[in-house]
Amino acid sequence: MVARVAGVFDEKLTEAIANSKILVVGAGGIGCEILKNLVLTGFPQIEIIDLDTIDVSNLNRQFLFHKEHVGKSKAQVAKDSALSFNPNVNIVAHHDSVISNDYGVSYFKQFNIVLNALDNRVARNHVNRMCLAANVPLIETGTAGYAGQVELIKKGVTQCYECQPKAPQKSFPGCTIRNTPSEPIHCIVWAKHLFNQLFGEEDPDQDVSPDTADPEAAGDAGSTALTSESSSGNVERKSTRTWAAETNYDPEKLFAKLFGDDIRYLLSMENLWKKRRPPTPLSWDSLPGKDNIEIQHSGLPDQRVWSVYECAQVFAASCKALQTDLKSRPEGDHLVWDKDEKSAMDFVTACANIRSHIFNIPLKSRFEIKSMAGNIIPAIATANAIVAGLAVLRAQALLKGELETCTSVYLRPKVNHRGQLFVPEKTLTPPNPKCYVCSPKPEVALACNLKHLTLKDLNTAFKEGLNMQAPDATVEGKGLVVLSSEPGETDHNNEKTLEEIGLNDGCALLVDDFLQNYEVRVRLQQEDEEKTWRLVTDADSPMLGPKEEKTANGSSGSEPKPGPSRSKEDSDSDMEIIEEDDDGEPKPKPPKRRRTEMTDEVVELC
C-alpha cells in the first residue's frame, strides 16, 4: 500500500517496514484502528490477539465490525475486514488470551514491535513484562473520552508500565455490600458476587448472605430473623450454590430467599436501621409494576429502566439460561461473568435493580449497569482513531531508529492556551530505578503481621499486589520452597501463618513467575498493627494493599467465612495526568497515574 508508493517513505523506512513483523494486542476500538493503519501503510506481517467476541454495543466505534458479526471473534473478524483493504498482507488472528501459556517470551521475541490496545490492567501488566523479558519495544495506548495517550516502553531506556505506582482499585466493605447498600454500585457488586455464587467460581470473600458479624449490628443481631413463615423457599443457612442446586435453580424460590427471607433477616438487625431507612422485602406474587405493564416503549431497550416486575421476569429467564449453560459444561466447571454475554448481563441487571428497589436506591438501565459493572471508560471513536494514528507513527520512527523522537504524546480533550491538541513530552522518561519490575534487581518489601498472615494470603498478595499469574517463592539462601504454583505441592500449608512455616521479620523470598519470566526479591517486614498486607516499594511511596477491604466480617452457621467484597474487574485507561508549565509544555517530572474508578457515569472503553 503506502509503503509501496515511490516517494512517500524514504528507502530505509520502506525496507524496514517490508522486513518487519508486528503484534497487536487487542481488537477493540483502538485495536481496529491500529490494524487498519498498519494494513494501509503496508506492514506485511501482522498478528493480532483478542479473547473477546463482538457485541452490539461495539458497533458504534469499532468500524471493522458490522451487525452480522455479532457473537463472532473480534480478532478473526478484524483480520477478515482488514484484508479487504489490502489482501497482500499476511495477518494471523488469535481468538485467545494474551496471558495464555502459548504466548511466552519466545513468542514475543519474533516481533519487531508490539502495540497494546487493551482495556484492563492485568493484561497490560503481563504484556509489559513479556516485552521487557523479550527486549521488544512496546507502544502502549489508551483513551478516556476525548483524552488519550501514546507511550513507548523500551527496556533500559524508558519507564515501563509499572514504574509508577497506581492507585488501588476502589473497593467496598463487605458489610456494606451485604447489609447496607446505599448506592447503585453497591447493588451491582452484590449482583456480580451472586452470579459467582450461583454459576461462577465460588469465593468465600464474595458471600452475598447477610453478614451477622457487621460491627454495626451489635448484640443479638439476626437472632430473631426468619421467625415468620416464608411463603416459599428453604431458609436453612448453607452454601448459596448448594441450596440453589437443591431447588433446581427455581427462580421463585431463589427470589423468595434473596429478596424476601434474607431481607427479613437483615431487618432483625435492628441497630442497622436506627439511622437508616430500612429495606422492604419483596414477594414474588405482588411485585411493583405487575399491573401496569407498558405495551410499547420508545427509545433503545437497553436505555430504558425496567420495572421491578420486568426485572423479576428477566431474573427468571436468565436463571434458566445460565443453569442450562452450566449443566452443559463438564463436572466441576463454572461460568465466567462477561458483560457482553446476554444472560449474564441480564442476570446482574435484574438482581441489582431488584435489590436497589428494596433498599430505596434509584434503579438504572441495563446500559448504565453494563457500564458500571464492566468498570469501563468512555470511548470516542475520533479519539481512538487519533491515538491509533500516533501509535503507528511511533512504530515507523522506531523502525527508522529514531528512538529519541518517540516521546510520550498526550491527546488533550481541548486545545491549551498555545493552541495544542497534542502535547508531547520533551524527552523520554527514564526507568524508575526502584521499579519492582524493570530495575536491574527488582525488590519490594511486604509489610504484614507474620503471626496472622497465612500462606494463602501471601499468594493473594503476590497475585494482587505484584500482578503475578503463577507465583513460586523460595527462601533466599536456603532454597526452601514456601509457595508453589504446582497444584497441591504447598496447598497443605495454605492456612498456616507465615510464622508457623518458619518465616520471620527480615526474611527474604525470591518470588518468580515462570509465565512472565519475572523474578523479584520480597523482604518480609513485621508490623504488629498491620491487618492484612501492603507493599512498600521505598521509604517514601508505600503501595497499599487491600487494607480497607478487610472488615470485621465473620461467619454464621455453616456459611463460609466472609471477607472483603471487591470487584475483580479492573478495566481502565490508566491515563496519565500531565501538568503543564507556563509555556504550555509538560513538566519533565515523573507522571502520576490515575485510574478510573467504578462510578455512576455511563462509560465505555475501546
C-alpha positions as CSV (number, residue, x, y, z in Angstrom):
1,M,0.0,0.0,0.0
2,V,1.5,3.4,1.0
3,A,4.9,1.8,1.7
4,R,5.0,0.6,-1.9
5,V,4.3,4.1,-3.4
6,A,7.5,5.6,-4.5
7,G,8.5,8.8,-2.7
8,V,6.1,8.5,0.2
9,F,8.7,6.9,2.6
10,D,12.4,7.0,2.3
11,E,14.2,3.9,1.3
12,K,15.3,3.0,4.8
13,L,11.8,3.1,6.2
14,T,10.3,1.3,3.2
15,E,12.8,-1.6,3.7
16,A,12.3,-1.7,7.5
17,I,8.5,-1.9,7.0
18,A,8.9,-4.7,4.4
19,N,11.0,-6.7,6.8
20,S,9.0,-6.1,10.0
21,K,6.7,-8.2,12.0
22,I,4.1,-6.5,14.3
23,L,2.0,-7.8,17.1
24,V,-1.3,-6.0,18.0
25,V,-2.8,-7.0,21.4
26,G,-6.5,-6.1,21.5
27,A,-9.0,-5.8,18.7
28,G,-11.4,-3.2,20.2
29,G,-11.8,0.5,19.3
30,I,-8.1,1.3,19.2
31,G,-7.0,-2.1,18.0
32,C,-9.3,-1.9,14.9
33,E,-7.9,1.5,14.1
34,I,-4.3,0.3,14.6
35,L,-4.8,-2.8,12.4
36,K,-6.4,-0.6,9.6
37,N,-3.4,1.8,9.8
38,L,-0.9,-1.0,9.6
39,V,-2.6,-2.6,6.7
40,L,-2.9,0.6,4.7
41,T,0.7,1.5,5.5
42,G,1.9,-1.7,4.1
43,F,3.2,-3.7,7.0
44,P,3.4,-7.2,5.6
45,Q,3.4,-9.5,8.7
46,I,0.8,-8.8,11.5
47,E,-0.5,-10.9,14.3
48,I,-3.5,-9.8,16.4
49,I,-4.7,-11.3,19.7
50,D,-8.1,-10.8,21.4
51,L,-10.2,-13.1,23.6
52,D,-13.4,-11.1,23.2
53,T,-16.4,-11.6,20.9
54,I,-18.3,-8.8,19.2
55,D,-21.2,-7.2,21.0
56,V,-23.9,-4.9,19.5
57,S,-22.5,-2.1,21.8
58,N,-19.2,-2.3,19.9
59,L,-20.6,-1.4,16.5
60,N,-20.8,2.4,17.0
61,R,-17.0,2.7,17.2
62,Q,-15.3,-0.5,16.2
63,F,-15.8,0.1,12.5
64,L,-14.3,-3.2,11.3
65,F,-17.4,-5.0,12.8
66,H,-20.9,-5.0,11.5
67,K,-24.3,-6.3,12.7
68,E,-23.8,-9.7,11.0
69,H,-20.5,-10.2,13.1
70,V,-22.2,-10.0,16.5
71,G,-21.1,-13.0,18.6
72,K,-18.0,-13.8,16.5
73,S,-14.3,-13.5,17.4
74,K,-13.1,-9.9,17.3
75,A,-9.6,-10.9,16.2
76,Q,-10.8,-13.1,13.3
77,V,-13.4,-10.6,12.0
78,A,-10.9,-7.7,12.3
79,K,-8.5,-9.8,10.2
80,D,-11.1,-10.6,7.6
81,S,-12.2,-6.9,7.4
82,A,-8.7,-5.5,7.3
83,L,-7.7,-7.9,4.4
84,S,-10.4,-6.2,2.3
85,F,-8.3,-3.1,2.4
86,N,-5.1,-4.9,1.5
87,P,-5.2,-8.6,0.6
88,N,-1.4,-8.8,0.2
89,V,-0.9,-8.6,4.0
90,N,-0.4,-11.7,6.0
91,I,-2.5,-11.4,9.2
92,V,-2.7,-14.2,11.8
93,A,-5.6,-13.8,14.2
94,H,-5.7,-15.5,17.7
95,H,-9.0,-15.7,19.5
96,D,-7.2,-16.2,22.8
97,S,-6.0,-14.6,25.9
98,V,-2.5,-13.0,25.7
99,I,-1.9,-14.3,29.2
100,S,-2.1,-17.9,28.0
101,N,1.0,-20.1,28.3
102,D,1.1,-20.3,24.5
103,Y,2.4,-16.7,24.3
104,G,5.6,-16.9,26.2
105,V,8.9,-14.9,25.9
106,S,9.9,-16.9,22.8
107,Y,6.7,-15.9,21.1
108,F,7.2,-12.2,21.8
109,K,10.8,-12.3,20.6
110,Q,9.7,-12.9,17.0
111,F,8.2,-9.4,16.7
112,N,9.9,-6.1,16.0
113,I,7.3,-4.1,17.8
114,V,4.3,-4.8,20.0
115,L,1.3,-2.4,20.1
116,N,-1.0,-2.6,23.0
117,A,-4.7,-1.7,22.7
118,L,-6.0,-3.3,25.9
119,D,-8.7,-2.3,28.3
120,N,-7.6,-3.9,31.6
121,R,-4.6,-3.6,33.9
122,V,-3.9,-7.3,34.4
123,A,-3.3,-7.9,30.7
124,R,-1.3,-4.7,30.4
125,N,0.9,-5.6,33.2
126,H,1.5,-9.0,31.6
127,V,2.4,-7.7,28.2
128,N,4.6,-5.1,29.8
129,R,6.6,-7.8,31.5
130,M,6.7,-10.1,28.4
131,C,8.1,-7.3,26.3
132,L,10.7,-6.4,28.9
133,A,11.8,-10.1,29.1
134,A,11.9,-10.4,25.3
135,N,13.5,-6.9,24.9
136,V,10.9,-5.9,22.3
137,P,9.7,-2.3,22.1
138,L,6.1,-1.8,23.4
139,I,3.9,1.0,22.3
140,E,1.2,1.5,24.9
141,T,-2.1,3.3,24.0
142,G,-5.2,4.4,25.9
143,T,-8.2,6.7,25.6
144,A,-10.7,8.1,28.1
145,G,-13.4,10.2,26.4
146,Y,-11.7,12.9,24.3
147,A,-8.3,12.4,26.0
148,G,-5.7,9.8,25.0
149,Q,-2.0,8.9,25.1
150,V,0.7,7.0,23.3
151,E,3.7,5.9,25.3
152,L,6.9,3.9,24.3
153,I,8.2,1.3,26.7
154,K,11.7,0.2,25.9
155,K,13.8,-1.9,28.3
156,G,16.5,0.1,29.9
157,V,15.6,3.3,28.0
158,T,12.1,4.4,29.2
159,Q,10.0,3.8,32.2
160,C,7.9,0.6,32.0
161,Y,4.1,0.4,32.5
162,E,4.6,-0.4,36.2
163,C,7.3,2.1,37.1
164,Q,4.9,4.5,38.7
165,P,2.6,3.2,41.5
166,K,-1.1,3.2,40.6
167,A,-4.0,3.9,42.8
168,P,-5.5,0.8,44.5
169,Q,-8.7,-0.5,42.9
170,K,-11.7,1.0,44.5
171,S,-13.4,-1.5,46.8
172,F,-16.3,-1.6,49.3
173,P,-16.5,-3.1,52.8
174,G,-18.2,-6.5,52.8
175,C,-20.8,-5.4,55.3
176,T,-21.8,-2.5,53.0
177,I,-22.3,-4.8,50.1
178,R,-24.2,-7.5,52.1
179,N,-26.1,-5.5,54.6
180,T,-26.4,-1.7,54.0
181,P,-26.1,-0.7,50.3
182,S,-26.7,2.9,49.7
183,E,-25.6,3.4,46.0
184,P,-26.4,1.6,42.8
185,I,-22.8,0.3,42.5
186,H,-23.2,-1.5,45.8
187,C,-26.1,-3.5,44.4
188,I,-24.2,-4.1,41.2
189,V,-21.2,-5.5,43.0
190,W,-23.6,-7.7,45.1
191,A,-25.3,-9.0,41.9
192,K,-21.9,-9.9,40.4
193,H,-21.0,-11.7,43.5
194,L,-24.3,-13.5,43.4
195,F,-23.6,-14.6,39.8
196,N,-20.4,-16.2,41.0
197,Q,-22.0,-17.8,44.0
198,L,-24.7,-19.4,41.8
199,F,-22.9,-20.1,38.5
200,G,-19.3,-18.9,38.6
201,E,-16.2,-19.7,40.7
202,E,-17.3,-19.7,44.3
203,D,-15.3,-17.3,46.5
204,P,-16.0,-17.0,50.3
205,D,-15.0,-13.4,50.1
206,Q,-18.0,-12.8,47.8
207,D,-20.7,-14.1,50.1
208,V,-24.0,-12.4,49.5
209,S,-25.8,-13.6,52.6
210,P,-26.5,-11.1,55.4
211,D,-23.4,-10.5,57.5
212,T,-24.2,-11.1,61.1
213,A,-20.6,-10.1,62.1
214,D,-21.2,-6.5,60.9
215,P,-19.7,-4.3,63.7
216,E,-22.8,-2.0,63.5
217,A,-25.1,-4.9,64.2
218,A,-24.0,-5.4,67.8
219,G,-25.8,-7.6,70.3
220,D,-28.2,-10.4,69.2
221,A,-28.2,-9.3,65.6
222,G,-30.1,-11.7,63.4
223,S,-31.2,-13.9,66.3
224,T,-34.9,-13.3,65.7
225,A,-34.6,-13.4,61.9
226,L,-36.8,-15.7,59.8
227,T,-39.2,-16.4,62.6
228,S,-42.1,-15.7,60.3
229,E,-43.1,-18.3,57.8
230,S,-41.8,-17.8,54.3
231,S,-44.2,-18.3,51.5
232,S,-41.7,-20.3,49.6
233,G,-38.0,-21.3,49.6
234,N,-35.7,-23.0,52.0
235,V,-34.2,-20.6,54.6
236,E,-31.6,-23.0,56.1
237,R,-28.3,-21.2,56.2
238,K,-26.0,-23.1,53.9
239,S,-23.9,-22.5,50.8
240,T,-25.8,-20.5,48.2
241,R,-24.7,-22.8,45.4
242,T,-25.7,-25.9,47.3
243,W,-29.1,-24.5,48.2
244,A,-29.8,-23.3,44.7
245,A,-28.9,-26.7,43.2
246,E,-31.3,-28.4,45.6
247,T,-34.1,-26.2,44.3
248,N,-33.0,-26.9,40.7
249,Y,-32.4,-23.1,40.4
250,D,-36.2,-22.5,40.8
251,P,-36.5,-18.7,40.1
252,E,-39.4,-18.2,42.5
253,K,-37.5,-20.0,45.4
254,L,-34.3,-18.1,44.7
255,F,-36.3,-14.8,44.6
256,A,-38.0,-15.6,47.9
257,K,-34.7,-16.3,49.7
258,L,-32.6,-13.5,48.2
259,F,-35.2,-10.7,48.1
260,G,-37.6,-11.9,50.9
261,D,-36.1,-14.1,53.6
262,D,-32.6,-12.5,53.6
263,I,-34.1,-9.0,53.8
264,R,-36.2,-10.0,56.8
265,Y,-33.1,-11.4,58.3
266,L,-31.5,-8.1,57.8
267,L,-34.4,-6.3,59.4
268,S,-33.9,-8.3,62.5
269,M,-30.5,-6.5,62.9
270,E,-32.3,-3.5,64.4
271,N,-29.2,-1.5,65.1
272,L,-28.5,-1.2,61.4
273,W,-31.8,0.7,60.9
274,K,-31.8,3.2,63.7
275,K,-30.4,5.9,61.4
276,R,-31.2,4.3,58.0
277,R,-34.4,3.8,56.1
278,P,-35.0,0.0,56.4
279,P,-35.3,-2.2,53.4
280,T,-38.6,-3.6,52.2
281,P,-38.8,-7.4,51.5
282,L,-40.5,-8.4,48.2
283,S,-42.9,-11.2,47.4
284,W,-42.9,-12.9,44.0
285,D,-46.7,-12.7,43.8
286,S,-47.1,-8.9,44.4
287,L,-44.3,-7.1,42.6
288,P,-44.5,-3.4,41.7
289,G,-45.4,-2.8,38.1
290,K,-47.1,-6.1,37.6
291,D,-50.5,-4.5,36.9
292,N,-49.1,-1.6,34.9
293,I,-47.1,-3.2,32.1
294,E,-46.4,-0.8,29.2
295,I,-47.4,-2.3,25.9
296,Q,-45.0,-0.2,23.8
297,H,-41.7,1.5,24.8
298,S,-39.9,4.3,22.9
299,G,-36.1,4.5,22.6
300,L,-33.5,1.9,22.8
301,P,-34.5,-1.1,25.0
302,D,-31.1,-1.1,26.9
303,Q,-31.6,2.6,27.9
304,R,-35.0,2.1,29.5
305,V,-35.2,1.4,33.2
306,W,-37.2,-1.8,33.8
307,S,-40.0,-2.1,36.4
308,V,-39.4,-4.4,39.3
309,Y,-41.9,-6.9,37.8
310,E,-39.9,-6.8,34.5
311,C,-36.7,-7.3,36.4
312,A,-38.2,-10.4,38.1
313,Q,-39.2,-11.9,34.7
314,V,-35.7,-11.2,33.3
315,F,-34.3,-12.8,36.5
316,A,-36.3,-15.9,35.9
317,A,-35.4,-16.2,32.3
318,S,-31.7,-15.6,32.9
319,C,-31.5,-18.1,35.8
320,K,-32.8,-20.8,33.5
321,A,-30.5,-19.9,30.6
322,L,-27.4,-19.8,32.9
323,Q,-28.4,-23.1,34.6
324,T,-28.6,-24.7,31.1
325,D,-25.2,-23.3,30.2
326,L,-23.7,-24.5,33.5
327,K,-25.2,-28.0,33.0
328,S,-23.7,-28.3,29.5
329,R,-20.2,-27.9,30.9
330,P,-18.0,-30.7,32.4
331,E,-18.5,-31.6,36.0
332,G,-16.7,-29.1,38.3
333,D,-16.6,-26.4,35.6
334,H,-18.1,-23.0,36.1
335,L,-19.3,-19.9,34.2
336,V,-17.3,-16.7,33.9
337,W,-19.2,-13.4,34.1
338,D,-18.9,-11.4,30.9
339,K,-20.6,-8.1,30.4
340,D,-21.1,-9.0,26.7
341,E,-22.9,-12.3,27.4
342,K,-26.6,-11.6,27.3
343,S,-27.9,-13.9,30.1
344,A,-25.1,-12.9,32.4
345,M,-25.7,-9.2,31.9
346,D,-29.5,-9.7,32.2
347,F,-29.0,-11.5,35.5
348,V,-26.8,-8.8,37.0
349,T,-29.1,-6.0,35.8
350,A,-32.2,-7.7,37.1
351,C,-30.7,-8.6,40.5
352,A,-29.1,-5.2,41.0
353,N,-32.3,-3.3,40.3
354,I,-34.4,-5.5,42.4
355,R,-32.0,-5.1,45.4
356,S,-31.9,-1.3,44.6
357,H,-35.7,-1.1,44.9
358,I,-35.6,-3.0,48.2
359,F,-33.1,-0.5,49.7
360,N,-34.7,2.6,48.2
361,I,-31.9,3.2,45.7
362,P,-32.6,4.6,42.2
363,L,-32.8,1.9,39.5
364,K,-30.6,2.0,36.5
365,S,-31.0,1.0,32.8
366,R,-29.2,-2.1,31.5
367,F,-26.9,0.2,29.6
368,E,-25.9,2.1,32.7
369,I,-25.4,-1.1,34.7
370,K,-23.3,-2.6,32.0
371,S,-21.0,0.4,32.0
372,M,-20.7,0.3,35.8
373,A,-20.4,-3.5,36.1
374,G,-17.7,-3.6,33.5
375,N,-15.8,-0.8,35.1
376,I,-15.1,0.7,31.7
377,I,-14.3,4.2,30.4
378,P,-15.9,6.5,27.9
379,A,-14.8,5.8,24.4
380,I,-14.9,8.3,21.5
381,A,-14.3,6.9,18.0
382,T,-12.4,10.0,16.9
383,A,-10.0,9.8,20.0
384,N,-9.4,6.1,19.2
385,A,-8.5,7.0,15.6
386,I,-6.1,9.8,16.6
387,V,-4.3,7.7,19.2
388,A,-4.0,4.7,16.8
389,G,-2.5,7.0,14.1
390,L,0.0,8.4,16.6
391,A,0.9,4.8,17.6
392,V,1.7,3.7,14.1
393,L,3.7,6.9,13.5
394,R,5.7,6.0,16.6
395,A,6.2,2.5,15.2
396,Q,7.6,4.0,12.0
397,A,10.0,6.1,13.9
398,L,11.2,3.1,15.8
399,L,11.8,1.2,12.6
400,K,13.9,4.1,11.3
401,G,16.0,4.0,14.5
402,E,14.8,7.4,15.7
403,L,14.2,6.3,19.3
404,E,14.8,9.7,20.8
405,T,11.8,11.1,18.9
406,C,9.4,8.6,20.4
407,T,8.4,10.6,23.5
408,S,5.0,10.1,25.0
409,V,2.2,12.1,23.4
410,Y,-1.0,13.2,25.1
411,L,-4.2,14.0,23.3
412,R,-6.0,16.7,25.2
413,P,-9.8,17.0,25.5
414,K,-9.4,20.6,24.3
415,V,-6.6,22.8,23.0
416,N,-4.4,24.6,25.6
417,H,-3.6,28.3,25.6
418,R,-0.9,27.6,23.0
419,G,-3.4,26.0,20.6
420,Q,-2.0,22.5,21.2
421,L,-4.2,19.5,21.0
422,F,-1.3,17.1,21.0
423,V,1.2,17.6,23.9
424,P,4.4,15.6,23.6
425,E,6.9,15.2,26.4
426,K,10.2,16.9,25.8
427,T,12.3,13.8,26.4
428,L,11.9,10.1,27.0
429,T,11.0,9.3,30.6
430,P,13.8,7.2,32.1
431,P,13.1,4.0,34.1
432,N,12.3,4.3,37.8
433,P,15.5,2.8,39.5
434,K,13.3,1.5,42.3
435,C,10.7,-0.2,40.0
436,Y,9.9,-3.7,41.2
437,V,9.5,-4.8,37.6
438,C,12.1,-3.3,35.3
439,S,15.0,-2.3,37.7
440,P,18.2,-4.5,37.4
441,K,17.5,-6.1,40.8
442,P,13.7,-5.8,41.5
443,E,13.0,-5.7,45.2
444,V,10.0,-4.8,47.3
445,A,9.0,-5.1,51.0
446,L,5.9,-6.8,52.2
447,A,4.6,-5.3,55.4
448,C,2.5,-7.7,57.3
449,N,1.9,-9.4,60.7
450,L,3.7,-12.7,60.3
451,K,1.6,-14.1,63.2
452,H,-1.7,-13.6,61.3
453,L,-0.9,-13.6,57.6
454,T,-1.4,-17.1,56.1
455,L,0.3,-18.7,53.1
456,K,-2.9,-18.3,51.2
457,D,-2.9,-14.6,52.0
458,L,0.7,-14.4,50.8
459,N,-0.3,-15.9,47.5
460,T,-3.0,-13.3,47.2
461,A,-0.5,-10.6,47.9
462,F,1.7,-11.8,45.1
463,K,-1.1,-12.0,42.6
464,E,-3.0,-8.8,43.5
465,G,-0.1,-6.7,44.7
466,L,2.6,-7.8,42.3
467,N,0.3,-8.7,39.5
468,M,1.7,-12.2,39.1
469,Q,-0.1,-15.1,37.4
470,A,1.6,-18.2,38.9
471,P,4.0,-17.2,41.7
472,D,6.6,-19.5,43.2
473,A,8.5,-18.5,46.3
474,T,11.7,-19.8,47.9
475,V,13.6,-18.6,51.0
476,E,16.7,-16.8,49.8
477,G,19.9,-18.6,50.7
478,K,18.1,-21.8,51.8
479,G,16.2,-22.9,48.7
480,L,13.3,-23.9,50.8
481,V,10.1,-23.9,48.7
482,V,7.5,-21.8,50.5
483,L,4.9,-21.4,47.7
484,S,4.5,-23.4,44.5
485,S,2.3,-22.8,41.5
486,E,2.2,-26.6,41.0
487,P,-1.3,-27.7,42.2
488,G,-1.1,-29.5,45.6
489,E,2.6,-29.0,46.2
490,T,2.2,-26.4,49.1
491,D,-1.6,-26.4,49.5
492,H,-1.4,-28.2,52.8
493,N,0.2,-25.1,54.3
494,N,-2.4,-22.6,53.0
495,E,-4.0,-22.0,56.3
496,K,-0.7,-21.8,58.3
497,T,0.7,-18.4,59.2
498,L,4.0,-17.3,57.9
499,E,5.4,-17.6,61.4
500,E,4.2,-21.2,61.7
501,I,6.1,-22.1,58.5
502,G,9.3,-20.6,59.7
503,L,9.4,-17.1,58.2
504,N,10.4,-14.2,60.3
505,D,11.0,-10.4,60.2
506,G,13.6,-9.5,57.6
507,C,13.3,-12.9,55.8
508,A,13.9,-12.5,52.0
509,L,11.9,-14.5,49.5
510,L,12.8,-15.0,45.9
511,V,9.5,-14.9,44.0
512,D,9.3,-15.8,40.4
513,D,6.5,-16.2,37.8
514,F,7.5,-18.6,35.0
515,L,4.6,-17.4,32.8
516,Q,6.0,-13.8,32.9
517,N,9.7,-14.7,33.1
518,Y,9.8,-12.3,36.1
519,E,11.6,-12.5,39.4
520,V,11.5,-10.2,42.4
521,R,13.1,-10.3,45.9
522,V,10.4,-9.8,48.5
523,R,11.6,-8.8,52.0
524,L,9.1,-9.6,54.8
525,Q,8.6,-6.7,57.2
526,Q,6.9,-7.4,60.6
527,E,4.2,-4.9,61.6
528,D,2.1,-5.8,64.6
529,E,-0.7,-3.4,63.7
530,E,-1.0,-4.5,60.1
531,K,-4.3,-6.2,59.4
532,T,-3.7,-7.6,56.0
533,W,-0.6,-6.7,53.9
534,R,0.8,-3.8,51.9
535,L,3.7,-3.5,49.5
536,V,6.4,-0.9,50.2
537,T,8.5,0.0,47.1
538,D,10.6,2.5,49.0
539,A,10.5,4.6,52.2
540,D,8.6,7.4,50.6
541,S,6.0,5.8,48.5
542,P,4.2,2.8,50.1
543,M,2.0,0.8,47.8
544,L,-1.1,0.0,49.8
545,G,-2.6,-3.5,49.8
546,P,-6.3,-4.0,50.3
547,K,-6.3,-2.8,53.9
548,E,-9.7,-1.0,53.6
549,E,-11.3,-4.1,52.2
550,K,-10.8,-6.3,55.3
551,T,-13.8,-5.9,57.5
552,A,-14.9,-7.5,60.7
553,N,-17.0,-9.9,58.7
554,G,-17.5,-13.3,60.3
555,S,-19.4,-16.4,59.6
556,S,-22.6,-17.9,60.9
557,G,-23.7,-21.5,61.0
558,S,-22.3,-23.4,58.0
559,E,-21.7,-20.3,55.9
560,P,-18.1,-19.8,54.7
561,K,-16.1,-17.1,56.4
562,P,-16.8,-13.8,54.6
563,G,-14.1,-11.3,53.7
564,P,-13.6,-8.3,51.5
565,S,-16.1,-7.6,48.9
566,R,-14.3,-6.2,45.8
567,S,-14.9,-6.2,42.2
568,K,-12.4,-8.4,40.3
569,E,-12.8,-6.2,37.2
570,D,-10.1,-3.7,36.6
571,S,-10.7,-2.2,33.2
572,D,-9.3,1.3,33.0
573,S,-7.4,3.5,30.6
574,D,-4.6,4.4,33.1
575,M,-4.4,7.9,31.6
576,E,-1.6,10.0,32.9
577,I,-2.1,13.4,34.5
578,I,0.3,15.8,32.9
579,E,0.8,19.2,34.4
580,E,2.0,21.9,32.0
581,D,4.4,24.7,32.8
582,D,3.9,28.4,31.8
583,D,5.0,27.7,28.2
584,G,2.3,25.0,27.7
585,E,4.8,22.2,27.7
586,P,4.5,19.2,30.1
587,K,6.9,19.3,33.0
588,P,9.6,16.7,33.0
589,K,8.7,15.3,36.4
590,P,7.6,11.7,36.5
591,P,3.9,11.5,35.6
592,K,1.3,10.3,38.1
593,R,-1.1,7.6,37.0
594,R,-4.8,7.9,37.7
595,R,-7.2,5.1,37.3
596,T,-10.9,5.3,36.6
597,E,-13.0,4.0,39.5
598,M,-16.4,2.4,39.3
599,T,-18.8,5.3,39.2
600,D,-22.3,6.0,38.2
601,E,-21.4,7.7,34.9
602,V,-22.0,6.0,31.6
603,V,-18.6,4.8,30.5
604,E,-17.1,2.6,27.9
605,L,-13.6,1.8,26.8
606,C,-12.5,0.7,23.4
